[in-house]
Amino acid sequence: MAYEQNTGEQLLSGEQYLSFMLDDEEYAVDILRVQEVRGWTPVTRLPASPEYIKGVLNLRGAIVPVIDLRERFGFEPRPYGPTTVVVVVKALQEDEERIIGLVVDAVAETYHIQPEEIRPAPRLETSIRPDFIAGLATLNERMIVMLDLDHLLSADELALEQLTPEDE
């Protein structure tokens, strides 16, 4: 896995993103939303949950729902291998921070992308809902899909609420 060397000056000049691979395409999320990257380990499956929700894992005492992004986006399922990881991210849902694990094929790189380098995604018929996409960035002739974690979580709100206990 290749990562760019970061300097303080670079951090001030643009946003930093963690990219990962799904179905041979590169996707990215704001690195400030990434809590950690973990190797794939089996999770506890819960009954009556959608197929793309793989289950929950215990992360230092917190129960974290785990979503397979490949399946969530309607891509063909693939067996998990040595590069499969869970990217644990923070998303905002009605001013409340939620932690969720995203199963991806592999982590790719970190990038510094200026806000003006991110273009709106065209409205096309795809298996990925348009509100999940924050925009597109082109780096070195590669197109990177920037994901909107807050919309991704809010779309799964009902399914995730069934998996996590109510705060008492």
C-alpha positions as CSV (number, residue, x, y, z in Angstrom):
1,M,0.0,0.0,0.0
2,A,1.4,3.4,-1.0
3,Y,0.8,6.4,1.1
4,E,2.0,10.0,0.4
5,Q,4.3,11.7,2.8
6,N,2.4,14.4,4.6
7,T,3.9,17.8,5.7
8,G,2.2,20.5,7.8
9,E,2.1,22.8,4.7
10,Q,0.2,20.2,2.7
11,L,-2.4,19.7,5.4
12,L,-3.1,23.4,5.3
13,S,-3.4,23.6,1.6
14,G,-6.1,21.0,1.0
15,E,-8.3,18.3,2.4
16,Q,-6.9,14.9,3.2
17,Y,-8.7,11.8,2.0
18,L,-8.3,8.1,2.5
19,S,-9.0,6.1,-0.6
20,F,-9.9,2.4,-1.0
21,M,-10.9,0.0,-3.7
22,L,-14.3,-1.4,-4.5
23,D,-14.9,-3.5,-7.6
24,D,-11.7,-2.2,-9.2
25,E,-12.7,1.5,-8.7
26,E,-11.3,4.0,-6.2
27,Y,-13.4,5.7,-3.6
28,A,-12.4,8.1,-0.9
29,V,-13.6,9.5,2.4
30,D,-12.5,12.5,4.5
31,I,-9.6,11.1,6.6
32,L,-10.8,13.1,9.6
33,R,-13.8,10.8,9.6
34,V,-11.7,7.6,9.7
35,Q,-11.3,6.2,13.2
36,E,-9.2,3.2,12.2
37,V,-8.5,0.6,9.5
38,R,-8.7,-3.0,10.7
39,G,-8.1,-6.3,8.9
40,W,-11.2,-8.3,8.3
41,T,-12.3,-10.5,11.2
42,P,-15.6,-12.3,11.4
43,V,-18.4,-10.3,13.0
44,T,-21.5,-11.3,14.9
45,R,-24.4,-11.7,12.4
46,L,-27.8,-10.5,13.5
47,P,-31.0,-12.0,12.3
48,A,-33.4,-10.1,9.9
49,S,-30.8,-7.6,8.8
50,P,-30.2,-6.7,5.2
51,E,-27.6,-8.9,3.4
52,Y,-25.1,-6.0,3.1
53,I,-25.1,-5.5,6.9
54,K,-22.5,-8.2,7.8
55,G,-23.2,-7.9,11.5
56,V,-21.6,-6.1,14.5
57,L,-18.2,-6.0,16.1
58,N,-17.1,-5.0,19.5
59,L,-14.7,-2.1,19.2
60,R,-13.3,-1.4,22.7
61,G,-16.7,-1.8,24.3
62,A,-18.7,-0.1,21.5
63,I,-21.0,-2.2,19.3
64,V,-20.3,-1.1,15.7
65,P,-22.4,-2.2,12.7
66,V,-20.4,-3.4,9.8
67,I,-21.6,-2.8,6.2
68,D,-20.1,-4.4,3.1
69,L,-19.9,-1.4,0.7
70,R,-19.6,-3.7,-2.3
71,E,-22.9,-5.3,-1.6
72,R,-24.5,-2.0,-0.4
73,F,-23.7,-0.5,-3.8
74,G,-25.1,-3.5,-5.7
75,F,-21.8,-4.9,-6.8
76,E,-21.3,-8.7,-7.1
77,P,-20.2,-10.1,-3.7
78,R,-16.6,-11.3,-3.6
79,P,-14.9,-13.6,-1.0
80,Y,-12.9,-11.7,1.6
81,G,-9.2,-12.0,1.2
82,P,-5.9,-10.8,2.7
83,T,-6.4,-7.2,1.5
84,T,-10.1,-7.0,2.7
85,V,-10.3,-4.4,5.5
86,V,-12.9,-2.7,7.6
87,V,-12.6,1.1,7.6
88,V,-14.2,2.3,10.8
89,V,-15.6,5.8,10.2
90,K,-17.6,8.4,12.0
91,A,-20.8,9.8,10.4
92,L,-23.2,12.5,11.6
93,Q,-26.8,11.6,11.9
94,E,-29.1,14.4,13.2
95,D,-26.2,16.0,15.0
96,E,-25.2,12.7,16.6
97,E,-21.9,11.0,15.8
98,R,-22.3,7.3,14.8
99,I,-19.5,4.8,14.3
100,I,-19.8,2.3,11.4
101,G,-17.5,-0.2,9.8
102,L,-17.2,-0.3,6.0
103,V,-15.9,-3.5,4.5
104,V,-13.8,-2.6,1.4
105,D,-11.7,-4.6,-1.0
106,A,-8.4,-2.9,-0.1
107,V,-7.1,0.4,1.2
108,A,-5.4,2.4,-1.6
109,E,-3.7,5.7,-0.7
110,T,-4.1,9.0,1.1
111,Y,-4.5,12.2,-1.0
112,H,-4.6,15.9,-0.5
113,I,-7.4,17.3,-2.7
114,Q,-8.3,20.9,-2.9
115,P,-12.1,21.6,-2.5
116,E,-12.1,23.2,-6.0
117,E,-10.7,20.0,-7.5
118,I,-13.9,18.1,-6.5
119,R,-16.5,18.2,-9.2
120,P,-20.2,17.3,-8.8
121,A,-21.1,13.8,-10.0
122,P,-23.3,13.7,-13.0
123,R,-26.8,12.3,-12.4
124,L,-26.6,8.9,-14.1
125,E,-28.4,5.6,-13.6
126,T,-26.0,3.6,-11.4
127,S,-26.3,1.1,-8.6
128,I,-25.0,3.8,-6.2
129,R,-27.5,6.3,-5.0
130,P,-26.5,9.8,-6.1
131,D,-26.7,11.3,-2.6
132,F,-24.0,8.8,-1.5
133,I,-21.6,10.6,-3.8
134,A,-20.1,14.0,-2.6
135,G,-18.3,14.5,-5.9
136,L,-15.5,13.3,-8.2
137,A,-11.9,14.1,-8.2
138,T,-9.4,13.4,-11.0
139,L,-5.8,12.7,-9.9
140,N,-3.1,11.5,-12.3
141,E,-5.7,10.5,-14.9
142,R,-7.7,8.4,-12.3
143,M,-11.2,9.3,-11.3
144,I,-11.9,9.0,-7.6
145,V,-15.4,8.9,-6.2
146,M,-15.8,11.0,-3.1
147,L,-18.4,9.4,-0.7
148,D,-20.7,11.4,1.5
149,L,-20.7,9.3,4.8
150,D,-23.5,11.2,6.4
151,H,-26.0,10.4,3.6
152,L,-24.7,6.8,3.4
153,L,-25.5,6.4,7.1
154,S,-28.8,8.2,7.1
155,A,-30.0,5.9,4.2
156,D,-29.2,2.9,6.4
157,E,-30.7,4.6,9.5
158,L,-33.6,2.2,10.0
159,A,-31.6,-1.0,9.4
160,L,-28.8,0.3,11.7
161,E,-31.3,1.3,14.5
162,Q,-32.4,-2.3,14.6
163,L,-28.9,-3.5,15.2
164,T,-27.8,-1.0,17.9
165,P,-29.4,-0.7,21.4
166,E,-31.3,2.4,22.3
167,D,-29.4,4.9,24.6
168,E,-31.0,4.7,28.0
